[in-house]
Amino acid sequence: MFNQAARHTAMLAMFARLQQRYGCELAALCDGARVEELHLPSPTSTSTSNSLTRDAIHRLFTHQTLALVVRRFVEPAAAAQLAAQLAAHGTTTWRVANPSGRDHVAHDEGFETERVSSVGIPFTEALRDGDAGVRRYFDAALPHMRLLRQLSHPHPCPIDKLRLELDELWPDGACVSHNKHGEPYAVGVARLMQPVAMTLEHEHEHEHEQPLPPLAGSALVPSRQPYRDPQQQQQARVAQVLHHIQGFCHVDDLSPIRDDRGLFSANVYLQVPEPPPSSSSSSVEEWRRLGEGGLEVWDLRVSSRWDFYRNAVTLSMLLSEDERQQAVLRAQLPPPHLIVPEPGDLVLLAAQRPHAVRGFRFGQRITLQTFIQRNKRGPLMLDT
């Protein structure tokens, strides 16, 4: 049995052979670059609305829209109540595995180093424990969905509301996915993300400087060059913060994007990180400028398996949390679209497009997430 490190090495070797044979530039896959070769429409963008509409979800599910943001899909008061209930509920801590074959812990190298607490376990996590894990997942699926309804009371569960509105709007309806034995998959996993402490270089060089608060992100790449000019020092500080809050750029599905099908992710934001009330106006402005806790989405479209073959090595980095590979990947991608959700917002995006969650220095990020599978025919299928 191969361990994770061996599988990762073998995968990279296979991707290298594919790109050596079919290779081309990654820029060919970016919407707006060499469009005529990939038959892409005009560059896609994000869409924002105050409610789910048939036109909005049609444009998303046919990949004409990069992401759809529905403001106040859940009333902020209801979102805050459910966030508090989830934070007080017993959670499971799971770690994002890294290509070295060991789990990430705080201050390990690599992205997504912070531990993520959850109410409910995604099916992909259950698979790590083999048949026993899968059995536990399906045994717990229905009780879990009923628990979310209980914690949401007296308000509707946000995931139920999403499924109901999709069923009303999509021509073939929407429903919970079931396995071949008729057992339902769980729909809706709550994720609770916390900041991770760090120390920036030079932060104690001068007595008037104050230590920075905790920041979610990866290990800092140190710089030994002291900055004496205040503006230069501030620029260096912002650059280091940006380095820290870069999340794991990844896809949840590497299959080509086709207009008649796809895998989509839905996130309902119940609580978002924000600077403490005592923050100065300049600190708040810096927070907003950095988009801490926001969602990055890249306008990248792999339309066929040949697109993948020609860029296999680069695209394989979307599956790796290795910091060096992530740096190479980000250098080749176009600038991301940044979405900064507010409490109660719903964000839907194609899980086949690269995306990442930016880290943050304060507060907590609590979301409810589910996947939506669109097939060529039949209803939308929801599962987590």
Sequence and secondary structure as in RCSB ss.txt:
>XXXX:A:sequence
MFNQAARHTAMLAMFARLQQRYGCELAALCDGARVEELHLPSPTSTSTSNSLTRDAIHRLFTHQTLALVVRRFVE
PAAAAQLAAQLAAHGTTTWRVANPSGRDHVAHDEGFETERVSSVGIPFTEALRDGDAGVRRYFDAALPHMRLLRQ
LSHPHPCPIDKLRLELDELWPDGACVSHNKHGEPYAVGVARLMQPVAMTLEHEHEHEHEQPLPPLAGSALVPSRQ
PYRDPQQQQQARVAQVLHHIQGFCHVDDLSPIRDDRGLFSANVYLQVPEPPPSSSSSSVEEWRRLGEGGLEVWDL
RVSSRWDFYRNAVTLSMLLSEDERQQAVLRAQLPPPHLIVPEPGDLVLLAAQRPHAVRGFRFGQRITLQTFIQRN
KRGPLMLDT
>XXXX:A:secstr
   HHHHHHHHHHHHHHHHHHH   GGGGBTTSSHHHHT  S   EEEESS  HHHHHHHHTTSSSEEEETTSS 
HHHHHHHHHHHHHS  EEE  B TTSSB  TT SSS  S EEEES  HHHHGGGHHHHHHHHHHHHHHHHHHHHH
HHTTS  HHHHHHHHHHHHSTT EEE B TTS B    EEEEE       TTTTSSTT        SS       
   SHHHHHHHHHHHHHHHH    B S  S  BTTBEEEEEEEEEE     TT  HHHHHHHHHHTTT EEE  B
   SHHHHHHTHHHHHGGG   HHHHHHHHHHS   EEE   TT EEEEETTS EEE   SSS EEEEEEEEEE 
SSS EEEE 
